[in-house]
Structures are given as C-alpha cells and as structure tokens.
Amino acid sequence: QVQLVESGGGLVQAGGSLRLSCAASGMIFSINAMGWYRQAPGKQRELVAAITNAGRTNYTDSVKGRFTISRDNAKNTVYLQMNSLKPEDTAVYYCNAVVGLQIGVRRDYWGQGTQVTVSS
C-alpha cells in the first residue's frame, strides 16, 4: 500500500556533501516518523537519523554535527543533508517510515536503498 522511493545517492570525495530524499506515497493517513538507516558490507544496519511527527530528531553519534534530517510533511518526504562526508559513511542508505494507515493502525515501510560512496 505504501512505497518509499529514495534518491540523491552517489559518489563524492571526503569532505563533500550530499542530500538524500525519500518520498512516501500510497494510502497514508499520517507518517508518525521517518528515518534513514545505512548498511555497509560486513556491518549491521544502523540507524543514522530519525525524525518524529513532532519534529524530534535522533542521530547516531558518528554523524552528529555533520548530518541533518528534515521533513516536508505536505510532500511526505524526508531529507538527509550530509556534510563533511567521510569514507566511513560509505554504505547503502535506506529510508524508513512509520506510517499510520488509519487511526490506531501503523506499519513500518522501507525503501529500496541508495548507494552513498565517499572516496578519500
């Protein structure tokens, strides 16, 4: 019922910037929270940043001060502005949304992932 489509991944040099976007579509009553996860080869998938419907944000320690998550509620879109990128940021980034399908019913959805590669 709900689809998440990511965009904005690519190849950048260390110290550069990249902005990821994720648009949710489908039978959406509300989006309670959206976030970005990432997974590098041989590593566990980890939460990078999340934002609730109230605007509260949460970041993993390694990206604090460098990444900023934001939302455009009218477009059901979440963004991740990534600055001062490091090679260790290289991973597949996945969009996640906690979607309210109706009052009292919510479900998690995932995007297909977008590759971010940071060269040194």
Phi, psi and omega in degrees: 000330183238137177235141175242129181237118179266155174205164174105354178290166180167194181251127177223160175276155177307137183092349180278184183230156178208147178236120178264145176233149176217120180251130177260139178219160180124200182279083185247121173276318178199162172241113183285324180202152173224153181200173177237132173243161176218154179217121175262156179305131179079005181238160176287150172291134183231150173288129176265308182201150178215154178220133181270173177295338177273357178092003177287139183241155178217133181231146170290149188303325186292344181246357181300133182087348181245324182252148176225126177259142179212165181228149167242097186297325180296331181256002184050047186234140175242146181237153172228107176273121184244116179244163179049048184296145180240155178305327180290352173280351181300125182182171166272126181259130183244133174275142177228143177222136171263107191254130171274111180282330174195173180301125178087359181232122177221158184207149177274139175229152183233145172278177184278346180098147176225135185279131172240123180236126181244119180264153180264000000 
